[in-house]
Amino acid sequence: MSETDIEYRGHFIDVQSFESDGKRWRPKAVVSIYQGGAVQTRLVSAPVEVLLESEVAADTYSLAMAKKWIDDHS
């Protein structure tokens, strides 16, 4: 886990939004958890049609998306 990971319900979220073509931002996050002595990871990406105007907006969306994934899979 990196020092910028956000802990949520025993999972760690690494927000990795990125700039796409046309100066728009795509939300993306990696969710990790320690299970059985190993780190399990899951990439959580927004649907392809979701493009946001700023990095801050994409990071906020990514964090909410990752938390929802954790809530749905815990």
C-alpha distances in whole Angstrom, upper triangle without the diagonal:
4,7,8,6,9,10,13,15,12,10,7,9,8,12,13,17,19,23,25,29,31,29,27,24,22,19,16,13,10,10,8,9,10,14,16,14,12,9,11,11,13,14,16,19,22,25,27,29,27,27,26,28,25,22,22,23,21,18,20,21,17,16,19,19,16,17,20,18,17,20,22,20,20
4,5,6,9,11,14,17,15,13,9,10,8,11,12,16,18,21,24,27,29,27,26,22,21,19,16,13,11,12,11,13,14,18,20,18,16,13,15,13,15,16,17,19,22,26,27,29,26,26,25,26,23,19,19,22,20,16,18,20,17,16,19,19,16,18,21,20,19,22,24,23,22
4,6,8,10,14,17,15,14,10,11,9,12,14,17,19,22,25,29,31,28,26,23,22,20,18,15,14,14,13,15,16,20,22,20,19,16,18,16,18,18,19,21,24,27,29,30,28,27,26,26,23,19,19,21,20,16,18,20,18,16,19,20,17,18,22,21,20,23,25,24,24
4,6,10,13,16,15,13,10,9,7,9,11,14,16,19,22,26,27,24,23,20,19,17,15,12,12,13,13,15,17,21,24,22,20,17,18,16,17,17,17,19,21,24,25,27,24,23,22,23,19,16,15,17,16,13,14,17,14,12,16,17,15,16,19,19,18,21,23,23,22
4,6,10,13,12,9,6,5,5,8,10,13,16,20,23,26,28,25,23,20,19,16,13,10,9,9,9,11,14,17,20,19,17,14,15,13,14,14,14,17,19,23,24,26,23,23,22,23,20,17,16,18,16,12,14,15,13,11,14,15,12,13,16,16,15,17,20,19,19
4,6,10,10,8,5,5,7,8,12,14,18,21,24,28,29,26,24,20,19,16,14,11,11,9,10,12,14,18,21,20,19,15,16,14,15,15,15,17,18,22,24,26,23,23,21,23,20,17,15,17,16,12,12,14,12,9,12,13,10,10,14,14,13,15,18,17,17
4,7,6,6,4,6,9,11,15,18,21,24,27,31,32,29,27,23,22,18,16,13,12,10,9,10,12,15,19,18,17,14,15,14,15,16,16,18,20,24,26,28,25,25,24,26,24,20,19,20,19,15,15,16,14,11,13,14,11,10,14,14,11,13,16,16,14
4,6,5,6,7,11,13,16,18,22,25,27,31,32,30,27,24,22,18,16,13,12,10,10,10,13,15,19,19,18,15,15,14,14,16,15,18,19,22,25,27,24,25,24,26,24,21,19,20,18,15,14,15,13,10,11,12,9,7,11,11,8,10,13,13,11
4,6,8,10,14,16,19,21,25,29,30,34,36,33,30,27,25,21,19,16,15,11,11,10,12,14,17,18,17,15,15,15,15,17,16,20,21,24,27,29,26,28,27,29,27,25,23,23,22,19,18,18,16,13,13,14,11,9,11,11,8,8,12,11,9
4,7,10,13,16,19,22,25,29,31,35,36,34,32,28,25,22,19,16,14,10,9,7,8,10,14,14,14,12,12,13,14,17,17,20,22,26,28,30,28,29,28,31,29,26,24,25,23,20,20,20,18,15,16,16,13,11,14,13,9,11,14,12,10
4,7,10,13,16,18,22,25,27,31,33,31,28,24,22,18,16,12,10,7,6,5,8,10,14,14,13,10,10,10,11,13,13,17,19,22,25,27,24,26,25,28,26,23,22,22,20,17,17,17,15,12,14,13,10,9,12,11,8,10,13,11,10
4,7,10,13,16,19,23,25,29,30,28,26,22,20,16,14,10,8,6,5,6,9,12,16,15,14,10,10,9,10,12,12,16,18,22,24,26,23,24,23,26,23,20,19,20,18,15,15,16,13,11,13,13,9,10,13,12,10,13,15,14,13
4,6,9,12,15,19,21,25,27,24,22,18,16,13,10,7,6,5,7,9,12,15,19,19,16,13,12,10,10,10,10,12,15,18,20,22,20,20,20,22,20,16,16,16,14,11,12,13,9,7,10,10,7,8,12,11,10,13,15,14,14
4,6,10,13,16,19,22,24,22,20,16,14,11,9,6,5,7,8,11,14,17,21,20,17,14,13,10,10,10,10,12,14,18,19,22,19,19,18,20,18,14,14,15,13,10,12,13,9,8,12,12,9,11,14,13,13,16,18,17,18
4,6,10,13,15,19,21,18,16,12,11,8,6,4,7,9,11,15,18,21,24,24,21,17,16,13,12,10,10,10,12,16,17,19,16,15,15,16,14,11,11,12,9,6,9,10,6,7,10,10,9,11,14,13,14,17,18,18,19
4,6,10,12,16,18,16,14,10,9,7,5,5,7,11,13,17,20,23,26,25,22,18,17,14,13,10,10,9,11,15,15,17,15,14,14,15,13,10,11,12,9,7,11,11,8,10,13,12,11,14,16,16,17,20,21,21,22
4,7,9,13,15,12,10,7,6,5,5,7,10,13,16,20,23,26,29,28,25,22,20,17,15,12,11,9,10,13,13,14,12,10,10,12,10,7,9,9,6,6,9,9,7,10,12,12,12,15,17,16,18,21,21,22,24
4,6,10,12,10,9,6,5,7,7,10,13,16,19,23,26,28,32,31,28,24,23,19,17,14,13,11,12,14,13,14,12,10,10,11,10,7,11,11,8,9,13,12,11,14,16,15,15,19,20,20,21,24,25,25,27
4,7,8,6,6,4,6,9,11,14,17,20,23,27,30,32,35,35,31,28,26,23,21,17,16,14,13,15,13,14,12,9,9,10,9,8,11,12,9,11,14,14,13,16,18,18,19,22,23,23,25,27,28,28,30
4,6,6,5,6,6,10,12,15,18,21,24,28,31,34,37,36,33,29,27,24,21,18,17,13,13,14,11,12,11,8,10,10,11,11,14,14,11,14,17,15,15,18,20,19,20,23,24,23,26,28,28,29,31
4,6,7,8,10,14,15,19,22,25,28,32,35,37,40,40,36,33,31,27,25,21,20,17,16,16,12,13,13,10,12,12,13,13,17,16,14,17,20,19,18,22,23,22,23,27,27,27,29,31,31,32,35
4,6,9,11,15,17,21,24,27,30,34,37,40,43,42,39,35,34,30,27,24,22,19,17,17,14,13,13,10,11,10,12,13,17,16,15,18,20,19,19,23,24,23,25,28,28,28,31,33,33,34,37
4,7,10,13,16,19,22,26,29,32,36,38,41,41,37,34,32,28,26,23,21,18,17,17,15,14,13,9,9,8,8,10,13,13,12,15,17,17,17,20,22,21,23,26,27,27,29,31,32,33,35
4,7,10,13,17,20,23,26,30,33,36,39,39,35,32,30,26,24,20,18,15,13,14,12,11,9,6,6,5,7,8,11,10,9,12,14,13,14,18,19,18,20,23,23,23,26,28,28,29,32
4,7,10,13,16,19,23,26,30,32,35,35,32,28,26,23,20,17,15,12,11,12,11,11,8,5,5,6,6,6,9,8,6,9,11,10,11,14,15,15,16,19,20,20,23,25,25,26,28
4,6,10,14,16,20,23,27,29,32,32,29,25,23,19,17,13,11,8,7,9,8,9,7,5,7,9,9,8,11,10,6,9,11,9,9,12,14,12,14,17,17,17,20,22,22,23,25
4,7,11,13,17,20,24,26,29,29,26,23,21,17,14,11,9,6,6,9,9,11,8,8,8,11,10,9,10,9,5,6,8,6,5,9,10,9,10,13,14,14,16,18,19,20,22
4,7,10,13,17,20,23,26,26,23,19,17,13,11,7,6,4,6,10,11,13,11,11,12,15,13,11,12,12,8,8,10,9,5,8,11,9,9,12,13,12,14,17,17,18,20
4,6,10,13,17,19,23,22,19,16,14,10,8,6,5,6,9,13,14,16,14,15,15,17,16,13,13,13,10,8,11,10,6,7,10,8,6,10,12,10,12,15,16,15,17
4,7,10,13,16,19,19,16,12,10,7,6,5,6,9,12,15,17,19,17,18,19,21,19,16,17,17,14,12,14,13,9,10,12,10,8,11,13,11,11,15,15,14,16
4,7,11,13,16,16,14,10,8,6,5,6,7,11,14,17,19,22,19,21,21,24,22,19,19,19,16,14,15,14,11,10,12,10,7,9,11,9,8,12,13,11,12
4,7,9,13,13,10,7,6,4,6,9,11,14,17,20,22,25,23,24,25,27,25,22,22,22,19,17,18,18,14,13,15,14,10,12,14,12,10,14,15,12,13
4,6,10,10,8,6,5,7,9,12,14,17,20,23,26,28,26,28,28,30,28,25,25,25,23,20,21,20,17,16,17,16,12,13,15,13,10,13,15,12,11
4,7,6,6,4,6,9,12,15,17,21,24,27,29,32,30,31,31,34,32,29,28,29,26,23,24,24,21,19,21,20,16,17,19,16,14,16,18,15,13
4,5,5,6,7,10,13,17,18,22,25,28,30,33,31,33,34,36,34,31,31,31,29,26,27,26,23,22,23,22,18,18,20,17,14,17,18,14,13
4,6,8,9,13,16,20,22,25,29,31,33,36,35,36,37,40,38,35,35,35,32,30,30,30,27,25,27,25,22,22,23,20,18,20,21,17,16
4,7,10,13,17,20,22,26,29,32,34,37,35,37,37,40,38,34,34,35,32,29,30,30,27,25,27,26,22,23,25,22,19,22,23,19,18
4,6,10,13,17,19,23,26,29,31,34,32,33,34,37,35,31,31,32,29,27,28,28,24,23,25,24,20,21,23,20,18,21,21,18,17
4,6,10,13,16,19,23,25,27,30,29,30,30,33,31,28,28,28,26,23,24,24,21,20,22,20,17,18,20,17,15,19,19,16,16
4,7,10,13,17,20,22,24,28,26,28,28,31,30,26,27,27,24,22,23,22,19,18,20,18,14,16,17,14,13,16,16,13,14
4,7,10,13,17,19,21,24,23,24,25,28,26,23,23,24,20,18,20,19,15,15,17,15,12,14,15,12,12,15,15,13,14
4,6,10,13,15,17,21,19,21,22,25,24,21,22,21,18,17,18,17,13,14,15,12,10,12,13,10,10,14,13,11,13
4,6,10,13,14,17,16,17,19,22,21,18,19,19,15,14,16,14,11,12,14,11,9,12,13,10,12,15,15,13,16
4,7,10,12,15,13,15,16,19,19,17,17,16,13,12,13,11,8,10,11,7,6,10,10,8,10,13,13,12,15
4,7,8,11,10,11,13,17,16,15,16,14,11,11,13,10,8,11,11,8,9,12,12,10,13,16,15,15,18
4,6,8,6,9,11,14,15,14,15,13,10,11,12,8,8,11,11,8,10,13,12,11,15,16,16,17,20
4,5,6,9,12,15,17,17,18,15,12,15,15,12,11,15,14,11,13,16,14,14,17,19,17,19,22
4,5,8,11,15,16,16,18,16,13,16,17,14,13,17,17,14,16,19,18,17,21,22,21,22,25
4,6,10,13,15,16,18,15,13,16,17,13,14,18,17,15,18,20,19,19,22,23,22,24,27
4,7,10,12,13,14,11,9,12,13,10,11,14,14,12,15,17,16,17,20,21,21,22,25
4,7,9,10,12,10,8,12,13,10,11,15,15,14,17,19,19,19,22,24,23,25,28
4,6,8,9,6,6,10,10,9,11,14,14,14,17,19,19,20,23,24,24,26,28
4,7,9,7,8,11,12,12,14,16,17,17,20,22,22,23,26,27,27,29,31
4,5,5,6,9,10,11,12,14,16,16,18,20,21,23,24,26,27,29,30
4,5,5,6,9,10,10,12,14,15,16,18,20,21,22,24,25,27,28
4,5,5,6,9,10,11,12,14,15,17,18,20,21,23,24,26,27
4,6,5,6,9,10,11,12,14,16,17,18,20,21,23,24,26
4,5,5,6,9,10,10,12,14,15,16,18,20,21,22,24
4,5,5,6,9,10,10,12,14,15,16,18,20,21,22
4,5,5,6,9,10,11,12,14,16,17,18,20,21
4,6,5,6,9,10,11,12,14,15,16,18,20
4,6,5,6,9,10,10,12,14,15,16,18
4,5,5,6,9,10,11,12,14,15,16
4,5,5,6,9,10,10,12,14,15
4,6,5,6,9,10,11,12,14
4,5,5,6,9,10,11,12
4,5,5,6,9,10,10
4,5,5,6,9,10
4,5,5,6,9
4,5,5,6
4,6,6
4,6
4
